[in-house]
């Protein structure tokens, strides 16, 4: 975990990394929406608006369930699509765990000697885990700016690309 000469620099770096990671996650969710929209098929403007309002009111887990249901509906005779989607969903759900930490964990900073560290730590409501992460951020469940940037670039990017590729392979809606 990288150290910084000032607390402000350390907090600034984790904040920038968190923003970049959220931006990359948003690409995953946008591709999921495009897939949902494609699976719903062509609709008139009123139907499309209702579909989009419905989608936007769903929790992420419900969106994944809806997409799986639509895949089954659109490709009932070809199990390969559902098998491929199950693999993507597994990757998605693994990365969603990091996304949930990004959304619900706290930015915490600490000082060791003349160096400052800032990282994502478990929610402040779980003070024992926060204290443990603060005491030894490199050997705890703390998430550094470097880890956020690497995982959001590599892992979120892979999920996003997999959704795009899946969409390309789908047959056109009837």
Buried (B, 14 or more C-beta within 10 A) or exposed (E): BBBBEEBEEBBBBBEEBBEBBBEBBEBBBEBBBEBBBBBBBEBEEEEBEEBBEEBEEEEBEEBBEBBBEBBEEBBEEEEEBBEBBEEBBEBBEEBBEBBEBBEEBBBBBBEEEEEBBBBBBBEEEBEEBBEBBBEEBEEBBBBBBBBBBEBBEEBBBBBBEBBBEBBEEBEEEE
